[in-house]
Amino acid sequence: MELTSLLLYITIFFSAILVLILFSDGDLTLMLLERFGKRLSSVKGQVYWIVGASSGIGEYLAYELVANGAKVVLSGRRENELQKVKAQCLIIGKKAGLSETDILLLPVDVTKLELHQQYFDAVLKHFGTLDVLVNNAGRSQRAEWMNIDIRVDKDLFEGNVFGLLNLSRTVIPHFLAKKKGQIAVTSSVCGKVGAPCSASYNATKHALHGYFETLRAELTCRGISVTMLCPGPVFSDLLSACATDTYGQKLGSAMTKKDRRMSTERCARLCAIAMVNQLDEAWISINPVLLSLYVSQYAPSLFRSFNGRVGARVAMSLRDSRNDLVNSCKKDVQGEKSE
Ligand SMILES: NC(=O)c1ccc[n+]([C@@H]2O[C@H](COP(=O)([O-])OP(=O)(O)OC[C@H]3O[C@@H](n4cnc5c(N)ncnc54)[C@H](OP(=O)(O)O)[C@@H]3O)[C@@H](O)[C@H]2O)c1
């Protein structure tokens, strides 16, 4: 084959991939599985424990699962919100034949490690088994790297990492006894790249990959599967309890309809598809964040060079699409002159 023809074929191939990514809101494997993979109806009768079900992605994941006949345990700290989610689950789940006993409300604070066994005992007492643990609880952050109080780093690791890690260790003996079980973990695009202005949060999400990839390596052969979910910007309550650089402080912001984010329903649906198909990892995002994630993973040097030159402000506006949030974290980052 002539060199020019070869170059032409390569160009056509990569252009086609580029177009596919630009018209997708999940990685290409996930998109394929959405059309041709295992159906969501396969969750019928399975028991899912969603930790972080009181709002956002976890809440909508519960709706998706009960709509398809799964039994769910709804956990989080805000019992009032969980009550509302449970009520909605009952309405949705009724059509799939579910009743009150198929939806367990179980208030959980993942940072209370000493209570983890007690929480899990309550799940087993109610359902007698567990099929999938969804480690979805998490808090985000907006803060400049230089200014973060070390206590904020530790605080985010307590909830986002150690809480989920210990809960998983509590559940895994049950999975091993059954020779079957799945752990899903809500990481983030920030668990794959160094997005600016959320260093502690990014580090917690990267740490989840470290822990759970190792779990996969050790226990796949004993029937345990691990699914890492990596969403980009999604509508949820995330900005409300979001950490800052100051210990004990919450950002207390709310997303608005004008923000450029994926709908919570769509994200939850893609998470559910990734889980039923037991994907190792799924990328779920609007563009251009999805495309930039592809570049960061397949051409990391190009991504870093672009990221470094174009500056943190561009990356931040891709994530938050709002000047108030971008400006709240701009003093020392690239793209702005330092004092
Ligand atoms: N939204 C996004 O743009 C985005 C992007 C990438 C990744 N994510 C990840 O998606 C996951 C869900 O977040 P979301 O966006 O849906 O935000 P969200 O609406 O704020 O949901 C966070 C959930 O985590 C729970 N949670 C937090 N701390 C907890 C604790 N100590 N114990 C038990 N539950 C706790 C919350 O429940 P309580 O407050 O009731 O305890 C809530 O149900 C998080 O892991 C987040 O990092 C979100």
Ligand as a Chemical Component Dictionary entry (heavy atoms), coordinates in Angstrom:
data_LIG
# 
_chem_comp.id                   LIG 
_chem_comp.type                 NON-POLYMER 
_chem_comp.pdbx_formal_charge   0 
_chem_comp.three_letter_code    LIG 
# 
loop_
_chem_comp_atom.comp_id 
_chem_comp_atom.atom_id 
_chem_comp_atom.alt_atom_id 
_chem_comp_atom.type_symbol 
_chem_comp_atom.charge 
_chem_comp_atom.model_Cartn_x 
_chem_comp_atom.model_Cartn_y 
_chem_comp_atom.model_Cartn_z 
_chem_comp_atom.pdbx_ordinal 
LIG N1  N1  N 0  -22.047 15.916 40.217 1  
LIG C1  C1  C 0  -20.896 15.862 39.592 2  
LIG O1  O1  O 0  -20.591 16.734 38.764 3  
LIG C2  C2  C 0  -19.946 14.717 39.861 4  
LIG C3  C3  C 0  -18.917 14.502 38.962 5  
LIG C4  C4  C 0  -18.031 13.444 39.197 6  
LIG C5  C5  C 0  -18.190 12.634 40.281 7  
LIG N2  N2  N 1  -19.213 12.860 41.157 8  
LIG C6  C6  C 0  -19.331 11.967 42.316 9  
LIG O2  O2  O 0  -20.633 11.430 42.363 10 
LIG C7  C7  C 0  -20.926 11.036 43.696 11 
LIG C8  C8  C 0  -22.315 11.523 44.035 12 
LIG O3  O3  O 0  -22.302 12.943 44.082 13 
LIG P1  P1  P 0  -23.455 13.851 43.502 14 
LIG O4  O4  O 0  -22.863 14.650 42.412 15 
LIG O5  O5  O -1 -24.666 13.090 43.247 16 
LIG O6  O6  O 0  -23.628 14.887 44.716 17 
LIG P2  P2  P 0  -24.666 14.939 45.913 18 
LIG O7  O7  O 0  -26.019 15.188 45.380 19 
LIG O8  O8  O 0  -24.090 15.915 46.866 20 
LIG O9  O9  O 0  -24.633 13.466 46.521 21 
LIG C9  C9  C 0  -23.637 13.071 47.423 22 
LIG C10 C10 C 0  -24.161 11.900 48.213 23 
LIG O10 O10 O 0  -23.109 11.443 49.076 24 
LIG C11 C11 C 0  -23.660 11.285 50.366 25 
LIG N3  N3  N 0  -22.652 11.460 51.400 26 
LIG C12 C12 C 0  -21.728 12.431 51.503 27 
LIG N4  N4  N 0  -21.006 12.257 52.616 28 
LIG C13 C13 C 0  -21.502 11.151 53.234 29 
LIG C14 C14 C 0  -21.194 10.469 54.434 30 
LIG N5  N5  N 0  -20.228 10.884 55.263 31 
LIG N6  N6  N 0  -21.889 9.355  54.748 32 
LIG C15 C15 C 0  -22.873 8.918  53.936 33 
LIG N7  N7  N 0  -23.218 9.518  52.777 34 
LIG C16 C16 C 0  -22.548 10.631 52.448 35 
LIG C17 C17 C 0  -24.735 12.355 50.449 36 
LIG O11 O11 O 0  -25.670 12.010 51.447 37 
LIG P3  P3  P 0  -25.875 12.821 52.826 38 
LIG O12 O12 O 0  -25.496 14.238 52.596 39 
LIG O13 O13 O 0  -27.335 12.618 53.091 40 
LIG O14 O14 O 0  -25.012 12.131 53.806 41 
LIG C18 C18 C 0  -25.345 12.280 49.065 42 
LIG O15 O15 O 0  -26.321 11.279 49.030 43 
LIG C19 C19 C 0  -19.832 11.632 44.575 44 
LIG O16 O16 O 0  -18.917 10.617 44.916 45 
LIG C20 C20 C 0  -19.159 12.648 43.663 46 
LIG O17 O17 O 0  -17.807 12.849 43.994 47 
LIG C21 C21 C 0  -20.094 13.878 40.966 48 
# 
loop_
_chem_comp_bond.comp_id 
_chem_comp_bond.atom_id_1 
_chem_comp_bond.atom_id_2 
_chem_comp_bond.value_order 
_chem_comp_bond.pdbx_ordinal 
LIG N1  C1  SING 1  
LIG C1  O1  DOUB 2  
LIG C1  C2  SING 3  
LIG C2  C3  SING 4  
LIG C2  C21 DOUB 5  
LIG C3  C4  DOUB 6  
LIG C4  C5  SING 7  
LIG C5  N2  DOUB 8  
LIG N2  C6  SING 9  
LIG N2  C21 SING 10 
LIG C6  O2  SING 11 
LIG C6  C20 SING 12 
LIG O2  C7  SING 13 
LIG C7  C8  SING 14 
LIG C7  C19 SING 15 
LIG C8  O3  SING 16 
LIG O3  P1  SING 17 
LIG P1  O4  DOUB 18 
LIG P1  O5  SING 19 
LIG P1  O6  SING 20 
LIG O6  P2  SING 21 
LIG P2  O7  DOUB 22 
LIG P2  O8  SING 23 
LIG P2  O9  SING 24 
LIG O9  C9  SING 25 
LIG C9  C10 SING 26 
LIG C10 O10 SING 27 
LIG C10 C18 SING 28 
LIG O10 C11 SING 29 
LIG C11 N3  SING 30 
LIG C11 C17 SING 31 
LIG N3  C12 SING 32 
LIG N3  C16 SING 33 
LIG C12 N4  DOUB 34 
LIG N4  C13 SING 35 
LIG C13 C14 SING 36 
LIG C13 C16 DOUB 37 
LIG C14 N5  SING 38 
LIG C14 N6  DOUB 39 
LIG N6  C15 SING 40 
LIG C15 N7  DOUB 41 
LIG N7  C16 SING 42 
LIG C17 O11 SING 43 
LIG C17 C18 SING 44 
LIG O11 P3  SING 45 
LIG P3  O12 DOUB 46 
LIG P3  O13 SING 47 
LIG P3  O14 SING 48 
LIG C18 O15 SING 49 
LIG C19 O16 SING 50 
LIG C19 C20 SING 51 
LIG C20 O17 SING 52 
# 
